[in-house]
Amino acid sequence: MNTLQEEALEEMKTAIHEWFDEQENRKDVEEAVKRTTLQMGIFSGVMLDYRPGRTRVDSLNSGRNAAGSKSIKATPFTREQVLHEVQPLLAEIVKEKLDKLETSPLIDYRFTLQGTFATTDGRVKLTVLEIVYEEKKRQLLERIQSYIEKKLEKGSYPTKPLETFFLMRHLLDPYLFHEPEVARMTALFDRIQELNKERTQALADHRRNIIRALTGWAENVFLRRYYDFTRFEYRINDYKIKPDAALENKDEPNQPVDLLLYGAVMILRYEPSYSKFKGQTFLELATQLGSGKAERMLKEGSDSFSQEDVHMCHELAECKANDVFSLITVVICKEEAGAYERAISFILSLLRKGFPKSYKIKLQSSVREVLPVMGLAKSDTHRFFANALAYSELHPLLEEYAREAMEEFEWYEDTEGEKSVMPGSYAVFGLGLSAERYFPLVEAYMALVDDEHQLVQDKYTAVFAETHGVTERSTPALVACLRRSHNSLKLKIQPELESEDKLSLLVQHVEALTDYEAERVLYPIWGKAEKLAALARKEQEPRKELLLRLLKAAGKA
């Protein structure tokens, strides 16, 4: 090697030593692996990113972008020199470090050194070194089996999400289990959910860990057998099927493709709206490979629901549901309350059994009602609920539906952008305008609204105020609406608030809020605090005191 190459190698060696020295000086190593028996070690590998003058080493999956900083000088290596000279030297350096740490909890049962290198021929990425510690691997396999038997198969208590995180990663690790035992694994996934069904947040964490592991296995192991693809962080990966790619034993049960389909259904049922495209993509890719089950699921929905759950046929109405596309088709055969009652009951039953709340309705009906709220999407989903709201006898059922459907960060599938609305919105809006008895429903709805991504509540608030005014019954709901409002809303209720009784009502509710919330409630009515302060200075008592109390509640007094 020449001098420049020796300096470059020394730069890489220094980065490697600094990473290992930093980890060996950690004080939390023993505690980290004591959290669960399913963690053998903290690190399964490192990534060396060689850029002359900017070389760094990070743990695998650290989340740092390997394509960040540019080299500050030219590389002295060709591609061939990296492959035949640099790689063996780096492997030797890292192996020497690992030999001292073989039994340390710092190192997992398997350790990989990945490398990306700037060369005169462009970037080169390769696996520099891969080591499997057989004794650690044997111990880990024993621990996995013991955990499954004691905690899942024979256990009857809730489990920890951290345990599921590691268990899923291990069960889908091809270096531990060459081919997954599909039937047993899906049974374990179901068992974990069953054991934790009474703990809502924990169940969501378990499901998230299962989905993340299945997605990683699908993209990094299974689909690589059949597809070449380019990864994208914020959109669908670009998949190109390999020549002659086809599933083996595609018609037999419990094949690896069934894990892909299981993961697709988990994504479609439990992930937020913006992630569901990945579940549909998995089904479409499996269909391209010849999976009849995937093709059937795309047409009819997953196997998560019985035929009775997803198809209702009656002389008044017919409903069909496909959870893969989050679609409910509703055909109203006779325009009367009974037809909508059957359709709403059908949808409500589906939601209670786990149908995606971010769904959309395809409606066949001769009636075209809409809610008196500007800015709502002119969609079939909107029209269905507006039609149903015309029948007052259905209002209690619509409230029941709304309370089941409402969920933060979920959206009706046929809305987007400024017209996006949380499931249940149309029913809540209509009911809230119809009668005082539904004001608590409006409050419950507004407590869940994601106001960073939903705007239509502003338009609704204006209609609500115009319809009900400021009364003892309406003020709590009106304040709840205003807490989710934006600066673009201008509420014309100042004339009503000339009444000291009504102004006093508003003051009582605003004073119970935080400074930020109070300011947000007041802005649509009076604008900036300076305007309200100027108005207060001109008023006589007791009105002046009431306005000053509003300013104080907003932290502006």
Buried (B, 14 or more C-beta within 10 A) or exposed (E): BEEBBEEBBEBBBEBBBEBBEEBEEEEEBEEBBEEBBBBBBBBBBBBBBBBBEBBBBBBEEEEEEBEEEEEEEEBBBBBEBBBEBBBEBBBEBBEEBBEEBEEBBBBBBBBBBBBBBBBEBEBBEBEBBEBEBEEBBEBBBEBBEEBBEEBBEEBEEBBBBBBBBBBBBBBBBEEBBEEBEBEEBBEBBEBBBEBBEEBEEBBEBBBBBBBBBBBBBBBEBBBEEBBEBEEEEEEEBEBEBEEEBEBEEBEEEBBBBBBBBBBBBBBBBBBEBEEBBBBBBBBBBBBBBBBEBBBBBBEBBBEBBEEEBBBBEBEBBBBBBBBBBBBBBBBBBEBEBBBBBBBBBBBBBBBEEEBBBBBBBBBEBEBEBEBEBEEBBEBBBBBBBBBBBEBEEBBEBBBBBBBBBBBEEBBBBBBEEEBBBBBBBBBBBBBBBBEEEBBBBBBBBBEBBEBEEBBBBBBBBBBBBEEBEBBEEBBBBBBBBBBBBBEEBEBEBEEBBEEEEBBBBBBBBBEEBEEEBBBBBBBBBBEEBEEBBEBBEEEEEEBBEBBBBBBBBBEBE
